Amino acid sequence: MNYHKLNRNKKTKGFTLLVAMIVTALILAIGFSIGNIILKELALSASGKRSQIAFYAADSISECALYWDKKDAQGNAVSDSPFATSTPSNPFIQCGTGVGITASANPGNIANFQKVFDNLIATSTFAASFTDPQDSSSVSCGEVTISKNVNKTVVEARGYNVGYSETLGGCDISNPKTVERGIRIDY
C-alpha cells in the first residue's frame, strides 16, 4: 500500500465541496440580481401604464369641454356654450357616448358641476369617470375647470388613473399609487 497516495487524497477531499459552495453562491447572487432588475422593470412598466391612463383621462375630459364649448348635441356650432359668461340656453353636456362615462345629462346633473359668475367671468367645473370598453377594470377619472371671459377661454383638465367617487364628489385620489396628469388649453 502506498502511504503517500492515501495522504494526498485526504487533503483534497473537501476541496470539491468548497468549489461547489462558491459556484452555488455565485449563481444565487446572479439570480437575485437579475430578479431585482426584473422587479424594478415591472414596477416602472406599471407606473408608465398608470401615467398613460391618467393622461388619456385628462385629454378626454378636456376634449369633451372643448367640444361642448363649440358644438351642440347634433354637432352644430353654437353661439352660447354651456360655459358662457351668461346663462346658456342649452346647458346640455355629454361626454363619451357609449364609452362608459358615468356623468352625462345637463350640467346640474353632471358629477360635481359648478358654475361661478364673477364680473363677466364664468368658471365651470365638472368631473367624469371613464372605463375602457374592452377592460371594465380599467377606470380613470377626469376633472376639468373652464374659465371663460369675453376674450379668452382657459380649459384646465386633470386626469387620474383612479375612478370617480360619489361620496367625495370627484376623483378618488386617496390611493397612494394615484397618478395625476394635466392639460391646459388657452384660446
C-alpha positions in Angstrom: 0.0 0.0 0.0 1.2 3.4 -0.9 1.1 5.6 2.2 1.9 8.8 0.2 -1.1 8.4 -2.2 -3.6 8.0 0.7 -2.4 11.1 2.4 -2.8 13.2 -0.7 -6.4 12.1 -1.2 -7.3 13.1 2.3 -6.0 16.7 1.7 -8.1 17.2 -1.4 -11.4 15.6 -0.4 -13.1 18.9 1.0 -11.9 21.0 -2.0 -14.7 19.8 -4.2 -17.3 20.7 -1.7 -15.8 24.2 -1.2 -15.8 24.8 -5.0 -19.4 23.7 -5.3 -20.5 26.0 -2.5 -18.7 29.0 -4.1 -20.2 28.3 -7.5 -23.7 27.9 -6.0 -23.3 31.2 -4.1 -22.3 33.0 -7.3 -25.2 31.6 -9.2 -27.6 32.6 -6.4 -26.1 36.1 -6.3 -26.5 36.5 -10.1 -30.1 35.1 -9.9 -31.1 37.6 -7.2 -29.6 40.5 -9.1 -31.5 39.6 -12.3 -34.7 39.1 -10.2 -34.2 42.5 -8.6 -33.8 44.1 -12.1 -36.9 42.4 -13.3 -39.0 43.6 -10.4 -37.8 47.2 -10.9 -38.7 47.0 -14.6 -42.1 45.6 -13.8 -42.7 48.5 -11.4 -41.5 51.0 -14.0 -43.8 49.5 -16.6 -46.8 49.6 -14.3 -46.1 53.3 -13.5 -45.9 54.1 -17.2 -49.3 52.5 -17.7 -50.9 54.4 -14.8 -49.4 57.6 -16.2 -50.8 56.9 -19.7 -54.3 56.2 -18.3 -54.2 59.5 -16.3 -53.1 61.4 -19.4 -55.9 59.9 -21.6 -58.4 60.8 -18.9 -57.2 64.4 -18.9 -57.2 64.5 -22.7 -60.7 63.0 -22.8 -62.3 65.4 -20.4 -60.6 68.4 -22.0 -61.8 67.4 -25.4 -65.3 67.0 -24.1 -65.2 70.5 -22.7 -63.8 71.9 -25.9 -66.5 70.1 -28.0 -69.4 71.4 -25.9 -67.9 74.9 -25.8 -68.3 75.0 -29.6 -70.9 72.4 -30.6 -74.4 71.2 -29.6 -75.7 67.6 -29.3 -76.2 67.4 -33.1 -72.7 68.7 -33.8 -73.9 72.1 -34.9 -71.9 75.2 -34.0 -73.4 77.1 -31.0 -73.4 80.8 -30.2 -73.7 80.3 -26.5 -71.9 77.4 -24.8 -72.8 75.7 -21.5 -69.8 77.5 -20.1 -70.8 81.0 -21.3 -70.5 84.1 -19.2 -74.3 84.4 -19.3 -76.8 81.7 -18.6 -76.8 79.4 -21.6 -80.0 78.5 -23.4 -78.9 74.8 -23.7 -76.7 73.6 -20.9 -76.6 70.0 -22.2 -73.2 68.2 -21.9 -72.5 64.5 -22.6 -69.0 63.0 -22.8 -68.0 59.7 -24.2 -71.4 58.4 -25.5 -71.3 54.6 -25.2 -67.8 54.5 -23.9 -68.6 54.1 -20.2 -68.9 57.7 -18.9 -70.8 57.9 -15.7 -71.5 61.6 -15.9 -73.9 62.9 -18.6 -77.1 64.9 -19.0 -77.2 68.6 -18.1 -74.5 70.3 -16.0 -76.8 70.3 -13.0 -76.7 66.5 -13.0 -73.0 66.1 -14.0 -70.8 64.9 -11.3 -69.7 67.9 -9.3 -70.7 70.5 -11.9 -70.4 74.1 -10.6 -70.7 77.4 -12.3 -69.5 80.7 -10.7 -70.0 84.1 -12.2 -67.6 86.9 -11.2 -67.6 90.2 -13.3 -68.3 88.5 -16.6 -66.0 85.6 -15.9 -67.7 82.3 -15.7 -65.9 79.3 -14.2 -67.4 75.9 -14.7 -66.1 72.6 -13.3 -67.1 69.0 -13.7 -65.7 65.6 -13.2 -66.4 62.3 -15.1 -65.3 58.7 -14.8 -64.3 56.7 -17.9 -63.9 53.0 -18.4 -62.2 51.1 -21.2 -64.9 49.2 -23.3 -62.5 46.2 -23.6 -61.4 46.1 -20.0 -64.0 47.2 -17.5 -61.4 47.0 -14.7 -59.5 49.9 -16.3 -61.2 53.0 -14.8 -60.0 56.6 -14.9 -61.3 59.9 -13.8 -61.0 63.4 -15.1 -61.8 66.8 -13.6 -62.0 70.0 -15.7 -62.3 73.7 -15.0 -63.4 76.0 -17.8 -62.8 79.7 -17.1 -64.3 82.0 -19.7 -64.5 85.7 -20.2 -65.4 87.7 -23.2 -61.9 87.5 -24.7 -60.4 84.2 -23.6 -61.2 80.7 -22.6 -59.0 78.5 -20.4 -59.5 74.8 -20.0 -57.6 73.1 -17.2 -58.0 69.3 -17.1 -56.6 66.9 -14.6 -56.7 63.2 -15.3 -56.2 60.4 -12.7 -55.7 56.6 -13.1 -58.5 56.1 -10.5 -62.3 56.2 -10.6 -64.9 58.7 -9.6 -66.2 58.7 -6.0 -69.8 59.7 -5.4 -69.1 60.2 -1.7 -66.1 62.6 -2.4 -67.9 64.3 -5.3 -64.8 63.9 -7.6 -61.9 61.7 -8.4 -60.8 59.4 -5.6 -57.2 60.3 -5.2 -56.7 58.6 -1.8 -54.8 55.6 -3.3 -51.0 56.1 -2.9 -50.5 54.8 -6.4 -52.7 57.6 -7.9 -51.1 59.3 -10.9 -52.2 62.8 -12.0 -51.6 64.3 -15.4 -52.8 67.7 -16.5 -53.5 69.6 -19.7 -54.1 73.4 -20.1 -55.6 74.9 -23.2 -55.9 78.6 -23.8 -57.9 80.0 -26.7 
